Amino acid sequence: RRELPDGGARPNAAQFKQLVVTALRELHGEVGAALPVDVLTYEEKTLSAILRVISSGFVKLWSALTLLGFYQNRRCAFRVLQTSPFLLALSGNSRELVLD
């Protein structure tokens, strides 16, 4: 999830993907920018997304996102809420499960 402490422009899905690629390029160069990252879902209202990356690129993606501090000359931060090697595990949170 991306956080904008001072409000600011909210990127659409294409701008969000470009932001991810830019973050990878800034930290890891062209090799990082070439890392295949897919934006599976993006919620513009909450600035939340589900990203898919190969397991060997996971650390590069996480580090690039967490170390990015600005978007369009405004402060921003990424917060990783959940990770999983299985896509199905991201569909729900077992801690919020209510059993009848």
C-alpha positions in Angstrom: 0.0 0.0 0.0 1.3 3.4 -0.9 0.8 6.3 1.6 0.8 10.0 0.8 1.1 11.9 4.1 0.3 15.3 2.5 -2.5 14.2 0.2 -1.3 14.8 -3.4 -2.1 13.3 -6.7 -3.4 9.7 -6.8 -1.8 7.7 -9.6 -3.9 5.5 -11.8 -2.9 1.9 -12.5 -0.5 2.8 -15.3 1.2 5.5 -13.3 1.4 3.1 -10.3 3.2 0.5 -12.5 5.6 3.2 -13.8 6.3 4.2 -10.2 7.2 0.6 -9.3 9.5 0.4 -12.4 11.1 3.8 -11.5 11.7 2.6 -7.9 13.4 -0.5 -9.2 15.5 1.5 -11.6 16.6 4.0 -9.0 17.8 1.3 -6.6 18.9 -1.5 -8.8 19.6 0.2 -12.2 18.4 -1.2 -15.6 18.7 -4.8 -14.3 16.1 -3.9 -11.6 13.9 -2.1 -14.1 13.8 -5.2 -16.3 12.5 -7.3 -13.4 9.1 -8.7 -14.5 6.5 -7.2 -12.1 2.8 -7.5 -12.7 0.2 -5.3 -11.0 -2.7 -7.8 -10.5 -5.0 -5.4 -8.8 -4.8 -1.8 -8.0 -7.3 0.2 -5.9 -6.9 3.9 -6.6 -9.1 4.9 -3.7 -7.0 3.2 -1.0 -3.7 3.2 -3.0 -3.5 -0.6 -2.5 -2.2 -3.1 -5.0 -1.3 -6.7 -5.3 1.9 -7.2 -7.1 3.3 -10.4 -8.6 7.1 -11.0 -9.0 9.2 -14.0 -9.4 10.7 -15.3 -6.2 14.2 -14.4 -7.1 13.1 -10.7 -7.5 11.1 -10.5 -4.3 13.9 -8.8 -2.2 14.8 -6.4 -5.0 11.1 -5.3 -5.3 10.6 -5.0 -1.6 13.7 -3.0 -1.0 13.1 -0.7 -4.0 9.5 0.1 -2.8 10.4 0.6 0.9 13.3 2.9 0.1 11.4 5.1 -2.3 10.6 8.3 -0.5 9.2 10.7 -3.1 6.6 10.7 -5.9 6.2 13.8 -8.1 8.4 15.8 -5.6 6.1 14.8 -2.7 6.9 12.5 0.2 5.4 9.1 0.0 6.0 5.6 1.5 5.1 2.1 0.6 3.9 -0.3 3.3 4.0 -4.0 2.6 0.9 -5.5 4.2 1.3 -9.1 3.3 3.5 -11.4 1.2 2.9 -15.0 0.1 4.3 -17.4 -2.4 0.7 -18.4 -3.1 -1.8 -16.1 -4.7 -4.8 -17.7 -3.1 -3.3 -16.9 0.4 -3.7 -13.1 -0.4 -7.4 -13.4 -1.1 -8.3 -13.4 2.6 -6.9 -12.9 6.1 -7.3 -15.9 8.4 -7.1 -13.7 11.4 -10.3 -11.9 10.3 -12.2 -15.2 9.7 -15.4 -15.5 11.7 -16.4 -19.0 12.5 -20.1 -19.7 13.3 
